Amino acid sequence: MLTFFCIFAQSFIVKIVLKQSVGQYIGKLMVRDHYNQSTLARELGISRQMLSYIMLNQREISLPLSLKIESLFSLSEGSLLKIQNDYKIHQYKEKLRKELFRKLEHAHAFWSYDDISANNLPDELLIEKVFVHLDMDDITKLFELFSKKYIERIWRKNMAVQGEYLFDLNVMIALYFFHIKHPETFLRRQEMLHLKNLICHA
C-alpha cells in the first residue's frame, strides 16, 4: 500500500498558515517597545488582569480599547480588530475541518491511505470524501471552508468525470449545489472530455 505522501507528493504543496491571536500580536508589540503588562495596562486605563485575559485570548478586545492600542503603538486603524476577526475565522475553520475529518474516519473513508490526519489532509481530498461519504448537512459545511467556485472546480475535475461509479450522486450534486441544468447530459459530456484528454496524453 502506498503511503499518503507518496500518492500526493506531486500533486500538493502543503501550506501551513499560522494565524496569531490579537493577544500574541500585542505581546510582540510590548517586547518591541519594552512594555510590561503593568505599565501597558496603566497606559491603557485597564486592569492588568483584563490585559492578561486579552493576551491569553480569553477576552475579545473592544473597539475603544483597540483604538487606544493602535494609537499607542502607531498602528493603522482597525488592524487589531482585523487580526481578532481573522483569528476567530481561522479557529472556527480549523474546528470544522477536524469535525469533518473525524466523521470521515468514522465512515472509514481513509482505509486505503497511510499517515493521514486532519492537519495533512489536502483540501481536494477533503472535498471529495465529504461529498462521497457524508450527508447533506456536512456537505453544506464545505461552503464554510472553501469558496463555491473552488468546490465546483474540484468536483468537476475529480468527481464529475467518473462516469457510472458516482453518476447518481453527481446528478444530485450538480442539481442541488451547482444548479446545473440537464445534469445527466453535462456529466456524460464531462466523462467524454476526460477520456478524450487521457487518450491525447497517452
C-alpha positions in Angstrom: 0.0 0.0 0.0 1.4 3.3 -1.0 1.7 5.9 1.7 -0.4 9.0 1.7 2.6 11.2 1.0 3.7 9.1 -2.0 0.2 9.4 -3.6 0.1 13.2 -3.2 3.7 14.3 -3.3 3.5 15.5 -6.9 0.0 17.0 -6.6 0.0 19.0 -3.4 2.3 21.5 -1.7 1.1 21.7 1.9 0.9 25.3 3.0 0.5 25.9 6.8 -0.6 29.4 7.6 -0.3 30.1 11.3 -2.8 32.7 12.4 -1.8 34.7 15.5 -4.3 36.0 18.1 -4.6 39.7 18.9 -3.1 38.9 22.3 0.0 37.3 20.7 0.4 40.3 18.5 0.1 42.7 21.4 2.8 40.7 23.2 5.2 41.2 20.3 4.5 44.9 20.3 5.2 45.0 24.0 8.5 43.3 23.5 9.4 45.6 20.7 8.6 48.8 22.7 9.8 47.5 26.1 6.5 47.4 27.9 5.5 45.0 30.7 1.9 44.2 31.4 1.5 46.5 34.4 2.9 49.5 32.5 0.8 48.9 29.4 -2.4 48.3 31.4 -1.8 51.6 33.2 -1.2 53.4 30.0 -4.4 52.0 28.5 -6.5 52.6 31.6 -7.5 49.0 32.2 -6.6 46.4 34.8 -3.6 44.2 34.5 -6.0 41.2 34.8 -8.1 42.4 31.8 -4.9 42.8 29.7 -3.8 39.4 30.7 -7.2 37.9 29.7 -6.8 39.6 26.3 -3.3 38.3 25.8 -4.4 34.8 26.7 -7.3 35.0 24.1 -9.8 34.7 26.9 -11.4 38.1 26.2 -12.1 39.9 23.0 -10.7 43.4 22.5 -13.3 46.2 22.3 -13.4 48.9 19.6 -12.4 51.7 22.0 -9.5 49.7 23.5 -8.3 48.6 20.1 -8.1 52.3 19.0 -6.1 53.2 22.1 -3.6 50.4 21.5 -3.4 51.3 17.8 -2.7 54.9 18.8 -0.1 53.9 21.4 1.8 51.6 19.0 1.3 53.7 15.8 -0.8 51.0 14.1 -3.3 51.6 11.3 -6.9 52.0 12.4 -8.8 48.7 12.5 -5.7 46.5 12.3 -6.3 44.9 15.7 -9.9 44.1 15.1 -8.9 42.6 11.7 -6.4 40.3 13.4 -9.0 39.3 16.0 -11.6 38.5 13.4 -9.1 36.7 11.2 -8.1 34.6 14.1 -11.7 33.7 15.0 -12.3 32.7 11.4 -9.2 30.6 11.4 -10.1 28.9 14.7 -13.6 28.2 13.5 -12.5 26.7 10.2 -9.9 24.5 12.0 -12.5 23.2 14.3 -14.9 22.5 11.4 -12.2 20.8 9.4 -11.4 18.5 12.4 -15.0 17.6 12.9 -15.4 16.6 9.2 -12.2 14.6 9.4 -13.5 12.7 12.5 -16.7 11.9 10.7 -14.8 10.7 7.6 -12.6 8.5 9.8 -15.7 7.0 11.4 -17.1 6.3 7.9 -13.7 4.5 7.1 -13.2 7.0 4.2 -9.4 6.7 4.5 -9.0 2.9 4.8 -6.6 2.9 1.8 -4.4 5.8 3.0 -1.5 5.7 5.4 -0.2 8.6 7.6 -3.2 10.8 7.2 -4.6 13.3 9.7 -6.7 16.5 9.8 -3.5 18.5 9.5 -2.1 17.0 6.4 -5.3 16.2 4.6 -5.3 18.1 1.2 -8.3 20.3 0.5 -9.2 18.4 -2.7 -9.3 15.1 -0.9 -11.4 16.5 1.9 -14.0 17.9 -0.5 -14.2 14.7 -2.5 -14.5 12.4 0.6 -17.2 14.6 2.2 -19.3 14.5 -1.0 -19.0 10.7 -1.2 -19.2 9.7 2.5 -21.1 12.3 4.5 -24.7 13.7 4.5 -26.2 16.9 3.1 -25.7 18.9 6.3 -22.0 18.0 6.3 -21.6 18.8 2.6 -23.0 22.3 3.2 -20.3 22.9 5.7 -17.7 22.7 2.9 -19.1 26.0 1.7 -18.0 27.5 5.1 -14.4 26.2 4.5 -14.0 27.0 0.8 -15.4 29.2 -1.9 -18.2 27.7 -4.0 -16.1 28.3 -7.2 -13.2 26.3 -5.8 -15.5 23.4 -4.6 -17.2 23.2 -8.0 -13.8 23.2 -9.8 -12.6 20.3 -7.6 -15.9 18.4 -8.1 -15.7 18.8 -11.9 -12.1 17.7 -12.0 -12.2 14.8 -9.6 -15.7 13.5 -9.5 -17.9 14.6 -12.4 -15.6 12.6 -14.8 -16.0 9.2 -13.1 -19.0 8.0 -15.1 -21.3 5.4 -13.7 -19.3 5.0 -10.5 -20.7 8.2 -9.0 -23.3 9.1 -11.5 -26.4 9.3 -9.3 -24.5 11.2 -6.6 -23.1 13.6 -9.2 -26.6 14.3 -10.6 -27.7 15.3 -7.1 -24.6 17.5 -6.6 -25.0 19.1 -10.0 -28.6 20.0 -9.4 -28.6 20.9 -5.7 -25.3 22.6 -5.2 -24.3 24.0 -8.6 -27.7 24.4 -10.3 -26.6 22.8 -13.5 -29.4 22.3 -16.0 -29.6 18.8 -17.6 -27.1 17.3 -15.3 -27.1 13.9 -17.0 -26.1 15.4 -20.3 -23.5 17.5 -18.5 -21.9 14.5 -16.8 -21.8 12.4 -19.9 -20.0 15.3 -21.7 -17.5 15.7 -18.8 -16.7 12.0 -18.9 -16.2 12.0 -22.7 -13.9 15.1 -22.5 -11.9 13.4 -19.7 -11.5 10.2 -21.7 -10.5 12.2 -24.8 -7.9 14.1 -22.8 -6.5 10.8 -21.4 -6.1 9.4 -24.9 -4.5 12.6 -26.2 -1.9 12.5 -23.4 -1.3 8.7 -23.6 
